[in-house]
């Protein structure tokens, strides 16, 4: 079956959003929600929180990163207001561009698709065994 590039891209974006939300939720306790809310109300508080963030995460400061950080803060506050059953928070992705975040996915679906397409002529049904016990190769364990 051929997977369209558009549907692969959409699936990749959904996975990226899911991973980001999970990571933000898991590591969100490092910074208080009160500090996040206050940072959006006061430029001084924003700079103070950004300073704490860069020190804790070991990151270099820049105006561009500060703008990305502020955008992430807005998203966190809005998300926390909409979803009272879970809490978002800051993590190492808070000042990254979308391209930088994508590099953490580890799977380049377009590269996999092009590799599969180019190698499809090398496969034949004669190469497929009747059965295979993955336990003998140590790939899985018994139940």
C-alpha positions in Angstrom: 0.0 0.0 0.0 1.2 3.5 -0.8 0.9 6.1 1.9 0.5 9.6 0.7 3.0 12.2 1.8 0.2 14.4 3.1 -1.3 11.7 5.4 2.2 10.8 6.6 2.9 14.5 7.4 -0.4 14.8 9.3 0.4 11.6 11.3 3.9 13.0 12.1 2.4 16.3 13.3 -0.1 14.5 15.5 2.7 12.4 17.0 4.8 15.5 17.6 1.9 17.2 19.4 1.2 14.1 21.5 4.9 13.8 22.4 5.2 17.5 23.3 2.1 17.4 25.5 3.3 14.2 27.2 6.7 15.7 27.9 5.3 19.0 29.1 3.0 17.2 31.4 5.6 14.9 32.8 8.3 17.5 33.4 5.9 20.4 34.2 6.5 20.3 37.9 9.9 22.0 37.7 8.4 25.4 37.5 5.4 26.6 39.4 2.1 27.4 37.7 2.0 30.7 39.6 5.4 31.7 38.1 4.2 30.8 34.6 1.0 32.9 35.0 2.8 35.8 36.5 5.4 35.8 33.7 2.7 36.6 31.1 1.5 39.6 33.2 4.8 41.2 33.8 7.9 41.6 31.5 10.1 41.5 34.6 8.6 38.3 35.7 8.9 36.9 32.2 12.6 37.7 32.1 13.1 36.3 35.6 11.4 33.0 34.7 13.3 32.9 31.4 16.6 33.4 33.3 15.7 30.5 35.7 14.7 28.3 32.7 18.0 28.9 30.8 20.0 28.1 33.9 18.1 24.9 34.7 18.0 23.7 31.2 21.6 24.9 30.4 20.5 27.0 27.4 21.9 30.1 25.8 19.6 33.2 25.9 18.5 35.1 22.8 15.6 37.4 21.8 14.4 34.8 19.4 14.4 32.1 22.1 12.7 34.4 24.5 9.9 35.0 22.0 9.4 31.2 21.5 9.5 30.8 25.3 6.7 33.4 25.7 4.6 31.7 23.0 5.0 28.4 24.9 4.0 30.1 28.2 0.8 31.4 26.5 0.0 27.9 25.2 0.6 26.4 28.6 -1.7 28.9 30.4 -4.4 28.5 27.8 -4.1 24.7 27.9 -4.2 24.5 31.7 -7.3 26.7 31.8 -9.1 24.4 29.3 -8.1 21.1 30.8 -8.5 21.0 34.6 -7.8 17.3 34.8 -4.1 17.6 33.8 -1.4 20.2 33.8 1.1 21.4 31.2 4.4 22.9 32.3 7.8 24.0 31.0 10.4 21.6 29.7 13.5 21.7 27.5 11.3 22.2 24.4 9.8 25.5 25.6 12.2 27.7 23.5 12.6 25.5 20.4 11.4 26.0 16.9 9.1 23.4 15.3 12.0 22.1 13.3 14.1 21.6 16.4 11.3 19.7 18.1 10.9 17.5 15.1 14.5 16.4 15.3 13.6 14.7 18.6 11.0 12.4 17.0 13.7 10.1 15.8 11.7 8.8 12.8 11.8 10.4 9.5 8.7 9.0 7.9 9.5 10.4 4.4 13.0 8.8 4.5 11.5 5.4 5.5 8.8 5.7 2.8 11.4 6.5 0.1 13.7 3.6 1.3 10.8 1.2 1.2 9.8 2.4 -2.2 13.3 2.0 -3.6 13.8 -1.4 -2.1 10.4 -2.9 -3.0 11.9 -4.5 -6.2 14.5 -6.4 -4.1 11.8 -8.4 -2.2 10.3 -11.7 -3.4 8.0 -14.2 -1.8 10.7 -16.8 -1.9 12.6 -14.9 0.7 9.8 -15.1 3.3 10.0 -18.1 5.6 6.9 -20.2 6.3 7.3 -19.4 10.0 9.7 -17.6 12.3 10.2 -18.0 16.1 11.4 -14.6 17.3 12.2 -16.1 20.7 15.1 -18.1 19.3 16.7 -14.9 18.2 16.1 -13.2 21.6 13.9 -10.6 20.1 10.9 -11.4 22.3 10.3 -13.3 25.5 7.7 -15.9 26.5 4.6 -14.7 28.2 
